[in-house]
Amino acid sequence: MNDFARFLLGVRRADRLRVVDLLDRSHLPSVNEILVKEAAISAWKAQNVD
């Protein structure tokens, strides 16, 4: 994910950007954000889908 964000922004690892800055500038969610969202959707579906 981090390498993809670097690719999108055209920066190299040698540029030493923080991961938070990479994800913020590339408008990508972190892996943790993706997992939490999926868990919340699964929990909602378990309670609300017939």
N, CA, C and O atoms as a Tripos MOL2 file, in Angstrom:
@<TRIPOS>MOLECULE
protein
  200   199    50     0     0
PROTEIN
NO_CHARGES

@<TRIPOS>ATOM
      1 N           0.8320   -1.1800    0.0000 N.3       1 MET1
      2 CA          0.0000    0.0000    0.0000 C.3       1 MET1
      3 C           0.8800    1.2490    0.0000 C.2       1 MET1
      4 O           0.6210    2.1950   -0.7450 O.2       1 MET1
      5 N           1.9090    1.2520    0.8260 N.am      2 ASN2
      6 CA          2.7820    2.4180    0.9010 C.3       2 ASN2
      7 C           3.5230    2.6480   -0.4110 C.2       2 ASN2
      8 O           3.6800    3.7840   -0.8570 O.2       2 ASN2
      9 N           3.9770    1.5580   -1.0240 N.am      3 ASP3
     10 CA          4.6690    1.6990   -2.3040 C.3       3 ASP3
     11 C           3.7200    2.2090   -3.3800 C.2       3 ASP3
     12 O           4.1260    2.9820   -4.2470 O.2       3 ASP3
     13 N           2.4650    1.7860   -3.3330 N.am      4 PHE4
     14 CA          1.4760    2.2790   -4.2950 C.3       4 PHE4
     15 C           1.2480    3.7750   -4.1030 C.2       4 PHE4
     16 O           1.1540    4.5160   -5.0810 O.2       4 PHE4
     17 N           1.1580    4.2200   -2.8620 N.am      5 ALA5
     18 CA          0.9970    5.6530   -2.5800 C.3       5 ALA5
     19 C           2.2080    6.4260   -3.0900 C.2       5 ALA5
     20 O           2.0620    7.5060   -3.6620 O.2       5 ALA5
     21 N           3.4090    5.8730   -2.8830 N.am      6 ARG6
     22 CA          4.6160    6.5310   -3.3980 C.3       6 ARG6
     23 C           4.5730    6.6240   -4.9170 C.2       6 ARG6
     24 O           4.9350    7.6500   -5.4930 O.2       6 ARG6
     25 N           4.1300    5.5540   -5.5600 N.am      7 PHE7
     26 CA          4.0220    5.5380   -7.0160 C.3       7 PHE7
     27 C           3.0540    6.6130   -7.4930 C.2       7 PHE7
     28 O           3.3550    7.3470   -8.4350 O.2       7 PHE7
     29 N           1.8920    6.7090   -6.8490 N.am      8 LEU8
     30 CA          0.9030    7.7090   -7.2460 C.3       8 LEU8
     31 C           1.4310    9.1310   -7.1100 C.2       8 LEU8
     32 O           1.1320    9.9970   -7.9320 O.2       8 LEU8
     33 N           2.2070    9.3590   -6.0750 N.am      9 LEU9
     34 CA          2.7230   10.7010   -5.8110 C.3       9 LEU9
     35 C           4.0410   10.9890   -6.5200 C.2       9 LEU9
     36 O           4.4800   12.1360   -6.5880 O.2       9 LEU9
     37 N           4.6630    9.9480   -7.0430 N.am     10 GLY10
     38 CA          5.9370   10.1360   -7.7250 C.3      10 GLY10
     39 C           7.0910   10.4270   -6.7790 C.2      10 GLY10
     40 O           8.0230   11.1500   -7.1320 O.2      10 GLY10
     41 N           7.0300    9.8640   -5.5790 N.am     11 VAL11
     42 CA          8.1250   10.0480   -4.6240 C.3      11 VAL11
     43 C           8.8380    8.7220   -4.4110 C.2      11 VAL11
     44 O           8.2930    7.6540   -4.6900 O.2      11 VAL11
     45 N          10.0630    8.8070   -3.9140 N.am     12 ARG12
     46 CA         10.8640    7.6130   -3.6710 C.3      12 ARG12
     47 C          10.9870    7.3740   -2.1750 C.2      12 ARG12
     48 O          10.7350    8.2730   -1.3720 O.2      12 ARG12
     49 N          11.3700    6.1740   -1.8080 N.am     13 ARG13
     50 CA         11.6120    5.8800   -0.3900 C.3      13 ARG13
     51 C          12.6800    6.8020    0.1750 C.2      13 ARG13
     52 O          12.6330    7.1840    1.3440 O.2      13 ARG13
     53 N          13.6390    7.1550   -0.6680 N.am     14 ALA14
     54 CA         14.7260    8.0360   -0.2280 C.3      14 ALA14
     55 C          14.2140    9.4260    0.1530 C.2      14 ALA14
     56 O          14.9080   10.1680    0.8470 O.2      14 ALA14
     57 N          13.0160    9.7820   -0.2900 N.am     15 ASP15
     58 CA         12.4370   11.0850    0.0510 C.3      15 ASP15
     59 C          11.9710   11.1400    1.5020 C.2      15 ASP15
     60 O          11.7130   12.2200    2.0320 O.2      15 ASP15
     61 N          11.8630    9.9780    2.1460 N.am     16 ARG16
     62 CA         11.5960    9.8620    3.5820 C.3      16 ARG16
     63 C          10.3080   10.5450    4.0420 C.2      16 ARG16
     64 O          10.2960   11.1850    5.0940 O.2      16 ARG16
     65 N           9.2240   10.4180    3.2710 N.am     17 LEU17
     66 CA          7.9280   10.9230    3.7180 C.3      17 LEU17
     67 C           7.3300    9.9550    4.7220 C.2      17 LEU17
     68 O           7.4770    8.7400    4.5880 O.2      17 LEU17
     69 N           6.6570   10.4930    5.7240 N.am     18 ARG18
     70 CA          5.9840    9.6430    6.7050 C.3      18 ARG18
     71 C           4.7870    8.9690    6.0350 C.2      18 ARG18
     72 O           4.1950    9.5240    5.1090 O.2      18 ARG18
     73 N           4.4360    7.7780    6.5040 N.am     19 VAL19
     74 CA          3.3140    7.0250    5.9450 C.3      19 VAL19
     75 C           2.0240    7.8300    6.0620 C.2      19 VAL19
     76 O           1.2140    7.8420    5.1350 O.2      19 VAL19
     77 N           1.8320    8.4930    7.1810 N.am     20 VAL20
     78 CA          0.6280    9.3050    7.3810 C.3      20 VAL20
     79 C           0.5300   10.3740    6.2970 C.2      20 VAL20
     80 O          -0.5470   10.6100    5.7490 O.2      20 VAL20
     81 N           1.6410   11.0110    5.9910 N.am     21 ASP21
     82 CA          1.6510   12.0470    4.9590 C.3      21 ASP21
     83 C           1.4120   11.4510    3.5730 C.2      21 ASP21
     84 O           0.6970   12.0310    2.7560 O.2      21 ASP21
     85 N           2.0160   10.2890    3.3150 N.am     22 LEU22
     86 CA          1.8040    9.6180    2.0270 C.3      22 LEU22
     87 C           0.3240    9.3220    1.7990 C.2      22 LEU22
     88 O          -0.2270    9.6380    0.7440 O.2      22 LEU22
     89 N          -0.3100    8.7140    2.7940 N.am     23 LEU23
     90 CA         -1.7090    8.3270    2.6530 C.3      23 LEU23
     91 C          -2.6140    9.5470    2.5860 C.2      23 LEU23
     92 O          -3.6030    9.5470    1.8520 O.2      23 LEU23
     93 N          -2.2880   10.5730    3.3350 N.am     24 ASP24
     94 CA         -3.0890   11.7950    3.3100 C.3      24 ASP24
     95 C          -3.0030   12.4700    1.9460 C.2      24 ASP24
     96 O          -4.0230   12.8650    1.3820 O.2      24 ASP24
     97 N          -1.8130   12.6010    1.4260 N.am     25 ARG25
     98 CA         -1.6290   13.2760    0.1330 C.3      25 ARG25
     99 C          -2.1790   12.4620   -1.0350 C.2      25 ARG25
    100 O          -2.6260   13.0360   -2.0280 O.2      25 ARG25
    101 N          -2.1530   11.1340   -0.9300 N.am     26 SER26
    102 CA         -2.6480   10.2840   -2.0210 C.3      26 SER26
    103 C          -4.1350    9.9590   -1.8700 C.2      26 SER26
    104 O          -4.7280    9.3370   -2.7510 O.2      26 SER26
    105 N          -4.7360   10.3810   -0.7520 N.am     27 HIS27
    106 CA         -6.1620   10.1400   -0.4730 C.3      27 HIS27
    107 C          -6.4950    8.6500   -0.4440 C.2      27 HIS27
    108 O          -7.5700    8.2350   -0.8750 O.2      27 HIS27
    109 N          -5.5560    7.8500    0.0700 N.am     28 LEU28
    110 CA         -5.7700    6.4140    0.2200 C.3      28 LEU28
    111 C          -6.0050    6.0910    1.6900 C.2      28 LEU28
    112 O          -5.4080    6.7170    2.5660 O.2      28 LEU28
    113 N          -6.8710    5.1170    1.9680 N.am     29 PRO29
    114 CA         -7.0580    4.6960    3.3630 C.3      29 PRO29
    115 C          -5.9080    3.7820    3.7900 C.2      29 PRO29
    116 O          -5.2640    3.1460    2.9570 O.2      29 PRO29
    117 N          -5.6660    3.7280    5.0740 N.am     30 SER30
    118 CA         -4.6580    2.7970    5.5900 C.3      30 SER30
    119 C          -5.2720    1.4000    5.6490 C.2      30 SER30
    120 O          -6.4890    1.2440    5.5490 O.2      30 SER30
    121 N          -4.4370    0.4020    5.8090 N.am     31 VAL31
    122 CA         -4.9260   -0.9720    5.9250 C.3      31 VAL31
    123 C          -5.8380   -1.0870    7.1430 C.2      31 VAL31
    124 O          -6.8660   -1.7610    7.0800 O.2      31 VAL31
    125 N          -5.4760   -0.4410    8.2480 N.am     32 ASN32
    126 CA         -6.3120   -0.4780    9.4460 C.3      32 ASN32
    127 C          -7.6800    0.1390    9.1830 C.2      32 ASN32
    128 O          -8.6920   -0.3960    9.6360 O.2      32 ASN32
    129 N          -7.7300    1.2520    8.4610 N.am     33 GLU33
    130 CA         -9.0120    1.8870    8.1410 C.3      33 GLU33
    131 C          -9.8810    0.9680    7.2890 C.2      33 GLU33
    132 O         -11.0920    0.8860    7.4980 O.2      33 GLU33
    133 N          -9.2720    0.2840    6.3410 N.am     34 ILE34
    134 CA        -10.0130   -0.6510    5.4890 C.3      34 ILE34
    135 C         -10.5810   -1.7920    6.3290 C.2      34 ILE34
    136 O         -11.7480   -2.1540    6.1760 O.2      34 ILE34
    137 N          -9.7620   -2.3600    7.2160 N.am     35 LEU35
    138 CA        -10.2120   -3.4820    8.0430 C.3      35 LEU35
    139 C         -11.3320   -3.0780    8.9910 C.2      35 LEU35
    140 O         -12.2950   -3.8260    9.1610 O.2      35 LEU35
    141 N         -11.2230   -1.9150    9.6050 N.am     36 VAL36
    142 CA        -12.2630   -1.4480   10.5220 C.3      36 VAL36
    143 C         -13.5640   -1.2130    9.7730 C.2      36 VAL36
    144 O         -14.6370   -1.5610   10.2670 O.2      36 VAL36
    145 N         -13.4790   -0.6280    8.5920 N.am     37 LYS37
    146 CA        -14.6810   -0.3730    7.7970 C.3      37 LYS37
    147 C         -15.3610   -1.6870    7.4120 C.2      37 LYS37
    148 O         -16.5810   -1.8090    7.5140 O.2      37 LYS37
    149 N         -14.5750   -2.6640    6.9720 N.am     38 GLU38
    150 CA        -15.1370   -3.9600    6.5890 C.3      38 GLU38
    151 C         -15.7620   -4.6740    7.7820 C.2      38 GLU38
    152 O         -16.8110   -5.3040    7.6450 O.2      38 GLU38
    153 N         -15.1350   -4.5840    8.9400 N.am     39 ALA39
    154 CA        -15.6940   -5.2050   10.1450 C.3      39 ALA39
    155 C         -17.0100   -4.5410   10.5280 C.2      39 ALA39
    156 O         -17.9580   -5.2200   10.9220 O.2      39 ALA39
    157 N         -17.0730   -3.2180   10.4150 N.am     40 ALA40
    158 CA        -18.3040   -2.4940   10.7410 C.3      40 ALA40
    159 C         -19.4220   -2.8550    9.7670 C.2      40 ALA40
    160 O         -20.5680   -3.0330   10.1790 O.2      40 ALA40
    161 N         -19.1010   -2.9640    8.4930 N.am     41 ILE41
    162 CA        -20.1040   -3.3390    7.4910 C.3      41 ILE41
    163 C         -20.6000   -4.7580    7.7490 C.2      41 ILE41
    164 O         -21.8010   -5.0180    7.6720 O.2      41 ILE41
    165 N         -19.6910   -5.6720    8.0530 N.am     42 SER42
    166 CA        -20.0850   -7.0570    8.3370 C.3      42 SER42
    167 C         -20.9770   -7.1450    9.5670 C.2      42 SER42
    168 O         -21.9630   -7.8810    9.5700 O.2      42 SER42
    169 N         -20.6350   -6.3990   10.6070 N.am     43 ALA43
    170 CA        -21.4570   -6.3950   11.8220 C.3      43 ALA43
    171 C         -22.8350   -5.8150   11.5400 C.2      43 ALA43
    172 O         -23.8390   -6.3310   12.0310 O.2      43 ALA43
    173 N         -22.8890   -4.7440   10.7520 N.am     44 TRP44
    174 CA        -24.1720   -4.1230   10.4110 C.3      44 TRP44
    175 C         -25.0300   -5.1020    9.6120 C.2      44 TRP44
    176 O         -26.2220   -5.2530    9.8800 O.2      44 TRP44
    177 N         -24.4170   -5.7650    8.6300 N.am     45 LYS45
    178 CA        -25.1530   -6.7260    7.8070 C.3      45 LYS45
    179 C         -25.6810   -7.8800    8.6500 C.2      45 LYS45
    180 O         -26.7970   -8.3490    8.4290 O.2      45 LYS45
    181 N         -24.8960   -8.3380    9.6040 N.am     46 ALA46
    182 CA        -25.3240   -9.4440   10.4630 C.3      46 ALA46
    183 C         -26.5570   -9.0690   11.2730 C.2      46 ALA46
    184 O         -27.3830   -9.9310   11.5740 O.2      46 ALA46
    185 N         -26.6890   -7.8170   11.6250 N.am     47 GLN47
    186 CA        -27.8200   -7.3540   12.4260 C.3      47 GLN47
    187 C         -29.0170   -6.9170   11.5880 C.2      47 GLN47
    188 O         -30.1510   -6.9890   12.0610 O.2      47 GLN47
    189 N         -28.7910   -6.4640   10.3540 N.am     48 ASN48
    190 CA        -29.8480   -5.7990    9.5990 C.3      48 ASN48
    191 C         -30.3090   -6.4920    8.3240 C.2      48 ASN48
    192 O         -31.3300   -6.0980    7.7610 O.2      48 ASN48
    193 N         -29.6140   -7.4820    7.8590 N.am     49 VAL49
    194 CA        -30.0000   -8.1640    6.6300 C.3      49 VAL49
    195 C         -30.7740   -9.4190    7.0010 C.2      49 VAL49
    196 O         -30.3510  -10.2020    7.8520 O.2      49 VAL49
    197 N         -31.8970   -9.5920    6.3580 N.am     50 ASP50
    198 CA        -32.7470  -10.7570    6.6610 C.3      50 ASP50
    199 C         -32.1970  -12.0260    6.0780 C.2      50 ASP50
    200 O         -32.7920  -13.0910    6.2420 O.2      50 ASP50
@<TRIPOS>BOND
     1     1     2 1
     2     2     3 1
     3     3     4 2
     4     3     5 am
     5     5     6 1
     6     6     7 1
     7     7     8 2
     8     7     9 am
     9     9    10 1
    10    10    11 1
    11    11    12 2
    12    11    13 am
    13    13    14 1
    14    14    15 1
    15    15    16 2
    16    15    17 am
    17    17    18 1
    18    18    19 1
    19    19    20 2
    20    19    21 am
    21    21    22 1
    22    22    23 1
    23    23    24 2
    24    23    25 am
    25    25    26 1
    26    26    27 1
    27    27    28 2
    28    27    29 am
    29    29    30 1
    30    30    31 1
    31    31    32 2
    32    31    33 am
    33    33    34 1
    34    34    35 1
    35    35    36 2
    36    35    37 am
    37    37    38 1
    38    38    39 1
    39    39    40 2
    40    39    41 am
    41    41    42 1
    42    42    43 1
    43    43    44 2
    44    43    45 am
    45    45    46 1
    46    46    47 1
    47    47    48 2
    48    47    49 am
    49    49    50 1
    50    50    51 1
    51    51    52 2
    52    51    53 am
    53    53    54 1
    54    54    55 1
    55    55    56 2
    56    55    57 am
    57    57    58 1
    58    58    59 1
    59    59    60 2
    60    59    61 am
    61    61    62 1
    62    62    63 1
    63    63    64 2
    64    63    65 am
    65    65    66 1
    66    66    67 1
    67    67    68 2
    68    67    69 am
    69    69    70 1
    70    70    71 1
    71    71    72 2
    72    71    73 am
    73    73    74 1
    74    74    75 1
    75    75    76 2
    76    75    77 am
    77    77    78 1
    78    78    79 1
    79    79    80 2
    80    79    81 am
    81    81    82 1
    82    82    83 1
    83    83    84 2
    84    83    85 am
    85    85    86 1
    86    86    87 1
    87    87    88 2
    88    87    89 am
    89    89    90 1
    90    90    91 1
    91    91    92 2
    92    91    93 am
    93    93    94 1
    94    94    95 1
    95    95    96 2
    96    95    97 am
    97    97    98 1
    98    98    99 1
    99    99   100 2
   100    99   101 am
   101   101   102 1
   102   102   103 1
   103   103   104 2
   104   103   105 am
   105   105   106 1
   106   106   107 1
   107   107   108 2
   108   107   109 am
   109   109   110 1
   110   110   111 1
   111   111   112 2
   112   111   113 am
   113   113   114 1
   114   114   115 1
   115   115   116 2
   116   115   117 am
   117   117   118 1
   118   118   119 1
   119   119   120 2
   120   119   121 am
   121   121   122 1
   122   122   123 1
   123   123   124 2
   124   123   125 am
   125   125   126 1
   126   126   127 1
   127   127   128 2
   128   127   129 am
   129   129   130 1
   130   130   131 1
   131   131   132 2
   132   131   133 am
   133   133   134 1
   134   134   135 1
   135   135   136 2
   136   135   137 am
   137   137   138 1
   138   138   139 1
   139   139   140 2
   140   139   141 am
   141   141   142 1
   142   142   143 1
   143   143   144 2
   144   143   145 am
   145   145   146 1
   146   146   147 1
   147   147   148 2
   148   147   149 am
   149   149   150 1
   150   150   151 1
   151   151   152 2
   152   151   153 am
   153   153   154 1
   154   154   155 1
   155   155   156 2
   156   155   157 am
   157   157   158 1
   158   158   159 1
   159   159   160 2
   160   159   161 am
   161   161   162 1
   162   162   163 1
   163   163   164 2
   164   163   165 am
   165   165   166 1
   166   166   167 1
   167   167   168 2
   168   167   169 am
   169   169   170 1
   170   170   171 1
   171   171   172 2
   172   171   173 am
   173   173   174 1
   174   174   175 1
   175   175   176 2
   176   175   177 am
   177   177   178 1
   178   178   179 1
   179   179   180 2
   180   179   181 am
   181   181   182 1
   182   182   183 1
   183   183   184 2
   184   183   185 am
   185   185   186 1
   186   186   187 1
   187   187   188 2
   188   187   189 am
   189   189   190 1
   190   190   191 1
   191   191   192 2
   192   191   193 am
   193   193   194 1
   194   194   195 1
   195   195   196 2
   196   195   197 am
   197   197   198 1
   198   198   199 1
   199   199   200 2
@<TRIPOS>SUBSTRUCTURE
     1 MET1         2 RESIDUE 1 A MET
     2 ASN2         6 RESIDUE 1 A ASN
     3 ASP3        10 RESIDUE 1 A ASP
     4 PHE4        14 RESIDUE 1 A PHE
     5 ALA5        18 RESIDUE 1 A ALA
     6 ARG6        22 RESIDUE 1 A ARG
     7 PHE7        26 RESIDUE 1 A PHE
     8 LEU8        30 RESIDUE 1 A LEU
     9 LEU9        34 RESIDUE 1 A LEU
    10 GLY10       38 RESIDUE 1 A GLY
    11 VAL11       42 RESIDUE 1 A VAL
    12 ARG12       46 RESIDUE 1 A ARG
    13 ARG13       50 RESIDUE 1 A ARG
    14 ALA14       54 RESIDUE 1 A ALA
    15 ASP15       58 RESIDUE 1 A ASP
    16 ARG16       62 RESIDUE 1 A ARG
    17 LEU17       66 RESIDUE 1 A LEU
    18 ARG18       70 RESIDUE 1 A ARG
    19 VAL19       74 RESIDUE 1 A VAL
    20 VAL20       78 RESIDUE 1 A VAL
    21 ASP21       82 RESIDUE 1 A ASP
    22 LEU22       86 RESIDUE 1 A LEU
    23 LEU23       90 RESIDUE 1 A LEU
    24 ASP24       94 RESIDUE 1 A ASP
    25 ARG25       98 RESIDUE 1 A ARG
    26 SER26      102 RESIDUE 1 A SER
    27 HIS27      106 RESIDUE 1 A HIS
    28 LEU28      110 RESIDUE 1 A LEU
    29 PRO29      114 RESIDUE 1 A PRO
    30 SER30      118 RESIDUE 1 A SER
    31 VAL31      122 RESIDUE 1 A VAL
    32 ASN32      126 RESIDUE 1 A ASN
    33 GLU33      130 RESIDUE 1 A GLU
    34 ILE34      134 RESIDUE 1 A ILE
    35 LEU35      138 RESIDUE 1 A LEU
    36 VAL36      142 RESIDUE 1 A VAL
    37 LYS37      146 RESIDUE 1 A LYS
    38 GLU38      150 RESIDUE 1 A GLU
    39 ALA39      154 RESIDUE 1 A ALA
    40 ALA40      158 RESIDUE 1 A ALA
    41 ILE41      162 RESIDUE 1 A ILE
    42 SER42      166 RESIDUE 1 A SER
    43 ALA43      170 RESIDUE 1 A ALA
    44 TRP44      174 RESIDUE 1 A TRP
    45 LYS45      178 RESIDUE 1 A LYS
    46 ALA46      182 RESIDUE 1 A ALA
    47 GLN47      186 RESIDUE 1 A GLN
    48 ASN48      190 RESIDUE 1 A ASN
    49 VAL49      194 RESIDUE 1 A VAL
    50 ASP50      198 RESIDUE 1 A ASP
